[in-house]
Amino acid sequence: MTVVGPFGLSVRDQALETDVQAGLAAVEAGLLEATKSEVPFITEAAQHLVRAGGKRFRPLLVMLAAQFGDPYAPGIVPSAVVVELTHLATLYHDDVMDEAEVRRGVDSANARWGNSVAVLTGDFLFARASHILADLGPEAVRIQAEAFERLVTGQILETAGPRDGRDPVEHYLEVMAGKTGSLVAVACRFGAMMSGADERVVDILTQYGERLGLAFQLADDVLDVASDSHESGKTPGTDLREGIATLPVLRLREAAAREGRAEDLDLVRLLEGDLTDDARHAEALARLRAHPALEQARRDTVRYAEDARALLAPLPECTAKAALVELCDAVVHRAG
C-alpha cells in the first residue's frame, strides 16, 4: 500500500499506483515546462507557486477518472496540466484580492513582487493553459471556458455579496460551487473524457467532482475554526482574523437571526469587530468552536461528501472507484 496525493490517499493496487504516480510526475514536469519563459524574471514568478508544492488534488482526480477508459491516452496529462495551471493562476489573483502575504508556506507573489506582477503572472498562466488546451480540441476549449466563466462569476458574487433578500448561506454555497466546485468537476470530466470513457461515466464523474470540490472547500472552512495548528499545518482562525465570513460564521449568523439569543448576538458582534488583537481573536475562536454552528457546518460538509459518494454507485467496481470513494471519506475526516 502506497500513500499518494492529498489527504494521504492510500492506493492498494500496484497497477493503479504506478499509473497515478507516473501521471502526477508527468504533470509536474509539464507544469515546469509550461511556466518557462524566454524572460528569466517571468519564469521565476510563474514557477513561484509551482515549486512551492501543493496537494495536486485536481491532477490526481484527472488520473483517477482516466482509469475508466484508457489511462494512457495522450490528452490526459496535458488536460491535468491545464486544470492545475488554471488553479494556480487563480491563486495569484486571489492573493492580490485578499492582500495575502503567504501562500503555501512561502511569500505570496504580490508580497514579493507587488500586485501588478502577481496579476500579470496569473494572466501568463491562463495564457499558457489556453495554449495547451488548443491542442486538446474545441470541446475541451468550450468546457474549460464554461468552467472559467463559473469560476469568475463565483469570485464576482463573493465580492458583491448576496443581493437583498437572498439567503446568505445559499449565496455562499453558490459562490463556492463556482470558485471551487467548477474546476474540480472539470478535472474529473477531462480525465474521463480524454480516456474515452462512456458518456454516462463522464457525466457521473463530472457531477461527483462538483460535489467533492464543494465538500473539500467546506471542510477547509471547518478546519479554519476547529483545527489544531500542529494537526493541520495551518494557523487556526486565519479567515476569522481576516474578516472572511465562511460557513461556520454564516451558520452562526443564521442562528442568531432566527433565535435571537443574547450570547449568539454577542458572538456575532465580536466576530464582526477587530480580531487583529490576539486576545479578542482567541476568545472568538474558542466561542465559535463551542457553538452548534460549527457542528452544522460539519454536517453540511458531510452531506456534500456523501452526495459525491452516492453518485459513484452506478460505476463498475474497480480500484479507481474505491479511491474516489476514499477521497469522500478523507474529506469527511478532515472536517471531523
ABEGO torsion letter per residue (X at the ends): XBBBEBGGBBBABAAAAAAAAAAAAAAAAAAAAAABBABAAAAAAAAAAAAAEEAGAAAAAAAAAAAABBAABAAAAAAAAAAAAAAAAAAAAAAAAAGBABBGGBBBAAAAAEAAAAAAAAAAAAAAAAAAAAAAEAAAAAAAAAAAAAAAAAAAAAAAEBBBGBBAAAAAAAAAAAAAAAAAAAAAAAAAAAAGBBAAAAAAAAAAAAAAAAAAAAAAAAAAAABBAAAAGBBBGAAAAAGBBBAAAAAAAAAAAAAGBAAAAAAAAAAABBAABAAAAAAAAAAAAABAAAAAAAAAAAAAAAAAAAAAAABBBBAAAAAAAAAAAAAAAAAX
